[in-house]
Each structure stands twice: as C-alpha cells, then as structure tokens.
Amino acid sequence: MLASWYDDQGPAADVLHVGELPDPIPGPGEVRVRVTVSGVNPGDTKKRRGWLGSTMPFQRVIPHSDAAGVVDTVGEGVDARRIGQRVWVYGAQSYRPFGTAAQYTVVPADLTAHLPDHLDDELGASLGIPGITAHRTVFADGPVDGKLVLVHGVLGGVGSLAAQLAHWAGATVLATVRRGEDLHRVDPSVVSHAVALDSGDAAAEIRTYAPEGVHRIVEVSLSDNADLDCAVAANGAVIAAYATRADRTEIPFWPLLFNNVTLRLLGSDDFPAAARRQAARDLTAAAAAGALAVDIGDRFPLEEIAKAHDRVDAGGRGRTLVTIPQRSS
C-alpha cells in the first residue's frame, strides 16, 4: 500500500516519508478500512515533532487518527456484513503505531462509525478527534437541553462542532471569537449571541445575554479566559477545558470555589470507551440530520503530507485534509 510514515521526530519535510509499505491484515475484532480521506489534527503534528518532550512511542508511525473510507475486510469475530460499509474512523493512531495516512488502516471495529450515504467523505474525515472532543465538552456533565452554553473559539474545529452539538441538543449557545472582524463568520442559526474578545468588556456583554450566568463553558484557552469564565459562570457551572496556552495555568481559585464551579479537563486520547462510542453515535445522528457542518480548509494529496502538517502547525481557518489515492484494480 502507499503510505506516509516517520521513523524519527522532527520537522515535517525532514521526517515524513511517502512510499510503499505492506498491506495491513486485521486481527480478531478489527476491520481494515480502505481510506479515501485522512484528517490532520494538531495532535498529529505535535506527536511528530516531539511536543512537550514526547518521544517516539513506536519505531515507526503512520500518522493521523481520523479518516473516512470503506471497510474492505474484517478480522475474526467481526460481522462480515460490515464489508463494503462506508465509515468514518477515529482514534486510529491513539496508542497504536499505524494511523490513517495510508491507503489502508486497521483498527478495532468499534473505532469506526457508519457514514450515511448522503454525507461526503470530507465531513466523515473531520468528525473524529474534534467531534468526539466537542461532544465530551458539551455532554460529559449531562444533558444541556434548556441550558446556556458558552463556547469559546467557536470558529475553531472543536468549538464549531461543540456549538452545533449543543444547539442540536436544545441549548441556547453563546460564543466568543478573538476579533470583532470575525463576528460575521459566526452562524446565527446556531449561535444566539456572539461576542468578540477584543471589544471591551466581554464579560459584561455576555452577562447582558446571561444575567444569571452560563451553565456550561467550552474552553479552548483556559490560561487566557480563566478570569472571564469566572465572571460569567452561573453557580454550579462547568468549565470544560480541552486546551490552554500556558503549561502552568493560573485560575481564580476562591471565586470559582465559592461559585461551586467544576473544572473538567479533557484529553481526547483517554476518554472512556463508552463515552467515545456515545459520541460517535450522536455525531453520526446529528450529521445525518443536517445539524453538523465543517469548514474545510486546505486539501493536500498524500505525496504533499508535509505541507499539510506545516499548514496545521501554522494555524488558520478550516479543517486540513489529506486525500488518499486509490489503488488501481
């Protein structure tokens, strides 16, 4: 099969190779997916470059955890009727060496979810890590029907899906963007009120829409927003943080304590298996109902995977995808 891999950590152009590797064979409980589109996440590039001093967990890594494709063979114990099913894949390279930047990937069967025929592969390849993280930020502490949910970074991959999931589940969604010039990009059919963080007193503006405070906060940068979150949280609120800019983040401890706020920290590689399965079911259902959309940014062919990684590391708008060439019959 044609695949990309790295044997050492470092800059994308230096360590990412593209060439032929043996076709993988599914073991018991596994399926093999013929990959059409592979999604690139910041976590993929961080692993490749050794972020925070991380080392190579395996001698060779095929990167990426997310994808869309078709099940083409199954291992022992897996229903053969799954062969030919369109699926989206998540967690392929979580604690595993070989991910989705290849013509074939082998994963445990429960790391695939049915991709309805009316949904395209690009959406499927965009649901995995961002979607499951978003689902956990919104639902880890119970239903949100009738609640006020504040989503920071609503234009980002996780934030956008979190807002859509919360709206789909019956919440009123408030949101922030970093700059006022980006407010026009917020979808008013999902977000009831959006606030720019550079426009003065963001906390006061949020409080005009939520005078008693917000019940859930989806947090993309806890080190930047801890004081703002404290100012707008309702008594008993939950701050669900999946990222921060400062490794040692300070929080206003006593005000949060007196307000009985829960701080939930979310690392996607270690979500409970049952939570991941529920997230996959809900994401598929919401997408099938037309409640989820993903902003697709750049698309790169597999031979230009290094450019895709550099694009993710540079930041910017939209989901970065790698298209996988199909083997000639």
C-alpha positions in Angstrom: 0.0 0.0 0.0 1.0 3.6 -0.4 1.5 5.3 2.9 3.3 8.1 4.8 5.3 7.4 7.9 8.1 8.7 10.1 10.8 6.9 12.0 12.2 9.9 13.8 10.6 13.1 15.2 11.3 16.5 13.7 10.2 18.9 11.0 7.6 17.6 8.6 9.7 17.9 5.5 12.6 16.1 7.2 10.9 13.1 8.7 7.8 12.3 6.8 8.3 9.7 4.1 5.9 8.5 1.4 6.2 5.1 -0.2 5.1 1.5 -0.2 4.5 -0.5 2.9 3.0 -3.9 3.3 -0.8 -4.1 3.3 -2.1 -4.5 6.9 -4.1 -7.5 7.9 -6.9 -7.2 10.5 -6.7 -9.3 13.6 -9.5 -10.5 15.8 -12.1 -7.8 16.5 -10.5 -5.5 13.9 -11.6 -4.1 10.5 -9.5 -2.9 7.6 -10.6 0.4 6.0 -9.7 1.5 2.6 -9.0 5.2 3.3 -10.2 7.9 1.0 -9.6 11.0 3.1 -7.4 11.4 6.2 -7.9 14.2 8.6 -5.0 16.1 10.2 -5.2 17.2 13.8 -2.8 19.4 15.8 -2.2 16.4 18.0 -0.8 14.5 15.0 1.8 17.2 14.2 2.7 17.6 17.9 3.4 13.8 18.2 5.6 14.1 15.0 7.6 17.0 16.3 8.0 15.8 19.9 5.9 18.4 21.6 6.4 18.8 25.4 9.3 16.4 25.2 7.3 13.4 24.0 9.3 10.6 22.4 8.6 8.0 19.7 6.1 5.5 21.2 6.8 3.1 18.3 9.8 2.6 16.0 7.7 3.6 13.0 4.5 5.7 13.0 1.9 6.2 10.2 0.3 9.4 11.4 -3.3 10.6 11.8 -6.2 9.3 13.8 -9.2 10.4 11.7 -10.4 9.3 8.3 -13.3 8.3 6.0 -13.3 5.2 3.8 -14.9 1.8 3.2 -14.4 -1.4 5.2 -12.8 -3.9 2.8 -12.1 -6.9 5.1 -12.7 -7.9 8.6 -10.9 -9.9 11.3 -12.2 -12.9 13.3 -15.3 -12.1 15.3 -16.4 -9.2 13.2 -19.7 -9.4 11.2 -18.8 -9.9 7.6 -21.7 -7.8 6.6 -19.6 -4.8 7.5 -17.5 -5.3 4.4 -18.4 -2.6 1.9 -19.8 -0.3 4.6 -18.8 3.4 4.4 -17.4 4.5 7.7 -15.6 7.3 9.5 -12.7 6.4 11.7 -11.5 7.9 15.0 -8.6 7.1 17.3 -6.7 5.1 14.7 -3.3 6.3 16.0 -4.2 6.6 19.6 -1.8 4.2 21.4 -1.3 2.5 18.1 1.5 2.8 15.6 -0.3 2.9 12.3 -2.9 5.6 11.6 -4.8 6.8 8.5 -2.2 8.4 6.3 -2.2 5.4 4.1 -4.4 3.5 1.6 -5.4 1.1 4.3 -5.7 1.3 8.1 -6.6 -1.4 10.5 -8.5 -0.5 13.7 -10.7 -2.2 16.3 -14.2 -2.4 14.9 -15.6 0.0 17.5 -13.3 2.8 16.3 -15.4 3.0 13.1 -18.8 4.5 12.7 -21.3 4.2 9.9 -21.1 7.1 7.4 -24.5 7.6 5.8 -24.5 7.6 2.1 -25.7 11.2 1.8 -22.7 12.5 3.8 -19.4 13.1 2.0 -16.1 11.7 2.9 -14.6 15.1 3.8 -17.2 15.5 6.6 -16.6 12.0 7.8 -12.8 12.6 8.0 -13.4 15.7 10.0 -15.5 14.2 12.8 -13.1 12.1 14.8 -10.9 13.9 17.4 -12.6 17.3 17.0 -16.1 15.9 17.1 -15.6 13.5 20.0 -13.7 16.2 22.0 -16.6 18.6 21.3 -19.1 16.0 22.3 -17.3 15.4 25.6 -17.1 19.2 26.4 -20.8 19.5 25.9 -22.2 16.3 27.4 -19.8 14.9 29.9 -21.8 16.5 32.7 -25.2 15.6 31.5 -27.9 17.0 29.1 -27.8 20.6 28.0 -31.4 21.0 26.9 -32.6 24.4 28.2 -29.2 25.4 29.4 -27.0 28.3 28.4 -23.7 27.1 26.9 -20.8 29.4 26.2 -18.4 28.3 23.5 -15.0 30.0 23.3 -13.2 29.8 19.9 -16.5 29.0 18.1 -14.8 29.3 14.7 -12.3 26.6 15.5 -12.6 22.9 14.8 -13.7 21.8 18.2 -15.6 24.9 19.1 -17.7 24.9 15.9 -18.8 21.3 16.5 -19.4 21.9 20.2 -21.7 24.8 19.4 -23.6 22.8 16.8 -24.0 19.8 19.1 -25.2 22.0 21.9 -27.7 23.7 19.7 -28.8 20.3 18.3 -29.4 19.1 21.9 -31.6 22.0 22.9 -29.2 24.5 24.5 -29.0 28.2 23.9 -25.5 28.9 22.6 -23.4 31.9 23.3 -20.0 32.2 21.8 -16.8 34.2 21.5 -14.4 35.0 18.8 -11.0 36.7 19.2 -11.6 39.6 16.9 -14.6 41.7 16.0 -13.8 41.4 12.3 -14.7 37.7 12.6 -18.2 38.1 14.1 -19.8 37.9 10.6 -18.4 34.4 10.3 -20.5 33.1 13.2 -23.6 31.1 12.1 -26.6 32.9 13.6 -28.7 29.7 13.1 -26.5 28.0 15.8 -25.2 30.8 18.0 -27.8 33.1 19.6 -25.2 35.8 20.5 -21.6 36.1 19.7 -19.1 38.4 21.5 -15.6 39.5 20.3 -12.9 39.3 23.0 -11.2 42.4 21.7 -14.3 44.6 22.0 -14.0 46.0 25.6 -15.8 44.3 28.5 -16.6 40.9 27.1 -17.9 39.6 30.5 -20.4 42.4 30.8 -21.6 41.8 27.2 -22.1 38.1 27.9 -23.9 38.9 31.1 -26.4 41.0 29.2 -27.5 37.8 27.5 -27.0 35.6 30.6 -27.7 37.7 33.7 -27.7 34.7 35.9 -24.6 33.3 34.3 -23.9 30.4 31.9 -24.3 26.8 32.8 -21.5 25.3 30.7 -18.3 26.8 29.2 -16.4 25.1 26.4 -12.9 26.4 26.9 -10.1 26.4 24.3 -7.7 28.6 26.2 -8.1 28.4 29.9 -5.0 30.5 30.7 -6.4 33.4 28.7 -10.0 33.1 29.7 -10.0 32.0 33.4 -11.0 35.4 34.7 -13.6 35.9 32.1 -15.1 32.4 32.8 -15.2 33.2 36.5 -17.1 36.4 35.8 -19.8 34.7 33.7 -20.2 31.3 35.3 -23.5 30.5 37.0 -23.4 28.9 40.4 -22.7 25.2 39.8 -21.4 25.8 36.3 -18.9 23.5 34.5 -15.9 24.8 32.6 -14.9 22.0 30.2 -11.3 22.8 29.0 -9.6 21.0 26.2 -6.7 23.4 25.7 -4.6 26.2 27.3 -1.8 28.4 26.2 0.2 28.4 29.4 1.5 25.0 30.6 1.0 26.0 34.2 -2.3 27.8 34.1 -3.5 30.1 36.9 -7.1 30.2 37.9 -9.1 32.5 40.3 -9.5 29.7 42.8 -11.6 31.2 45.6 -14.2 32.9 43.4 -14.6 29.7 41.4 -14.9 27.7 44.7 -17.5 30.0 46.2 -19.4 29.7 43.0 -19.2 25.9 43.1 -17.7 25.7 39.7 -16.5 22.4 38.3 -13.3 22.5 36.2 -13.3 19.5 33.8 -10.0 18.8 31.9 -10.4 16.8 28.7 -7.7 14.7 27.0 -9.2 13.0 24.0 -6.8 10.0 23.8 -8.1 8.8 27.2 -11.8 9.4 27.1 -13.8 6.4 28.4 -14.6 3.9 25.7 -18.3 4.2 26.4 -18.2 8.0 26.1 -16.4 7.6 22.7 -19.0 5.2 21.4 -21.8 7.5 22.5 -20.1 10.5 20.9 -19.8 8.5 17.6 -23.5 7.6 17.7 -24.5 11.2 18.4 -22.2 12.7 15.9 -23.4 10.4 13.2 -27.1 11.1 14.1 -26.5 14.9 14.1 -24.6 14.9 10.9 -27.3 12.7 9.2 -29.9 15.1 10.3 -28.0 18.0 8.7 -27.2 19.6 12.1 -23.4 19.5 11.6 -21.2 21.2 9.1 -17.4 21.5 9.0 -15.4 24.3 7.4 -12.9 22.6 5.1 -9.7 24.5 4.6 -6.9 23.0 2.5 -6.7 19.6 0.8 -3.4 18.0 0.0 -2.6 14.8 -1.8 -0.7 12.2 0.2 2.6 13.0 -1.5 2.3 16.5 -0.1 1.6 15.4 3.5 4.5 17.5 4.8 2.7 20.6 3.5 -0.5 19.5 5.2 1.4 19.2 8.6 3.0 22.6 8.1 -0.4 24.1 7.3 -1.8 22.8 10.6 1.2 24.0 12.6 0.9 27.4 11.1 -2.8 27.7 12.2 -5.5 29.2 10.1 -9.0 28.5 9.1 -10.7 25.3 8.3 -10.0 21.6 8.5 -6.9 20.3 6.8 -7.3 17.1 4.9 -5.1 14.6 3.0 -6.6 12.8 0.1 -5.5 9.2 -0.4 -5.0 7.9 -4.0 -7.0 4.7 -4.6 -5.2 1.6 -5.7 -5.7 0.7 -9.4 -7.6 -2.6 -9.9 
